């Protein structure tokens, strides 16, 4: 099945947005200008795979952010898990056409992402880790502007779309409120609403729940899970539970490299009967790290709970512990 979209030039609309706030100079407009400027037509097949091959990136300051990354991602929710500084945001920005790699290739269906950036942008929904908002503009008004940028020129159609999105992200009752007065969670929900405009086939959300309280995090994750599995959704995060709850496929990235890839449940099963724990004093942890393959050590009741990976019973007071995604994660980044 083939989808054809028609989009209109947005220059007049973007200047209308700017004229509604006196503080626009403080806002990084690169997201709106780069991602939302549409081109005339796009043709894309359903069930499209994102293919990242041998991608590398070194910044001018010498930081080698991406090191020969290869990932093939099918429809559904894909979790990209890694610590801060692992290279997740660098990879997301490269896929979103906000920066070029030094080498490698990215294909999304029949779109060569590095050579056909505008084609990719027409089917992309992007929620970056940090994004500016126009503080004096309401959520409803801003979504109308962005819908215009993405080619929804019919007023009635646009009104229905905006109302539907606001209800979907649970912001309808706050639609008239200025974005500058939104909480962190509300801004993130607004961010996913704008990412859903234009029927995107690829959605990227970068660290979407960082800094959210538990209730807001739950709302946001429920929203992501409702989007469906007919498109490619990349969830980039350092929060293990987000991937565990939402994703059927994942990769762990550390030091700019993919260090593990697979189905979360299968990865957990690979450590069945191999995780052992023992409660020790804080000053004993270093000794255990020398003697055993320590996966992680967590503070518990004034002591440290040491987790080790061993194919056989290590004895010495260790007891077997059921593996989970957290132990998989730490076993690959420690």
Secondary structure as GFF3:
##gff-version 3
##sequence-region A 1 334
A	DSSP	beta_strand	2	6	.	.	.	ID=ss1
A	DSSP	alpha_helix	11	19	.	.	.	ID=ss2
A	DSSP	three_ten_helix	24	26	.	.	.	ID=ss3
A	DSSP	alpha_helix	30	36	.	.	.	ID=ss4
A	DSSP	beta_strand	41	45	.	.	.	ID=ss5
A	DSSP	beta_strand	50	58	.	.	.	ID=ss6
A	DSSP	beta_strand	64	73	.	.	.	ID=ss7
A	DSSP	beta_strand	76	81	.	.	.	ID=ss8
A	DSSP	alpha_helix	88	95	.	.	.	ID=ss9
A	DSSP	beta_strand	103	108	.	.	.	ID=ss10
A	DSSP	beta_strand	111	112	.	.	.	ID=ss11
A	DSSP	alpha_helix	117	121	.	.	.	ID=ss12
A	DSSP	beta_strand	124	127	.	.	.	ID=ss13
A	DSSP	alpha_helix	139	149	.	.	.	ID=ss14
A	DSSP	alpha_helix	155	168	.	.	.	ID=ss15
A	DSSP	three_ten_helix	172	174	.	.	.	ID=ss16
A	DSSP	three_ten_helix	179	181	.	.	.	ID=ss17
A	DSSP	alpha_helix	184	196	.	.	.	ID=ss18
A	DSSP	beta_strand	202	206	.	.	.	ID=ss19
A	DSSP	alpha_helix	214	226	.	.	.	ID=ss20
A	DSSP	beta_strand	232	237	.	.	.	ID=ss21
A	DSSP	alpha_helix	240	246	.	.	.	ID=ss22
A	DSSP	beta_strand	249	254	.	.	.	ID=ss23
A	DSSP	beta_strand	257	262	.	.	.	ID=ss24
A	DSSP	alpha_helix	264	269	.	.	.	ID=ss25
A	DSSP	beta_strand	275	280	.	.	.	ID=ss26
A	DSSP	three_ten_helix	282	284	.	.	.	ID=ss27
A	DSSP	alpha_helix	285	291	.	.	.	ID=ss28
A	DSSP	beta_strand	294	300	.	.	.	ID=ss29
A	DSSP	beta_strand	303	309	.	.	.	ID=ss30
A	DSSP	beta_strand	319	321	.	.	.	ID=ss31
A	DSSP	alpha_helix	325	333	.	.	.	ID=ss32
###
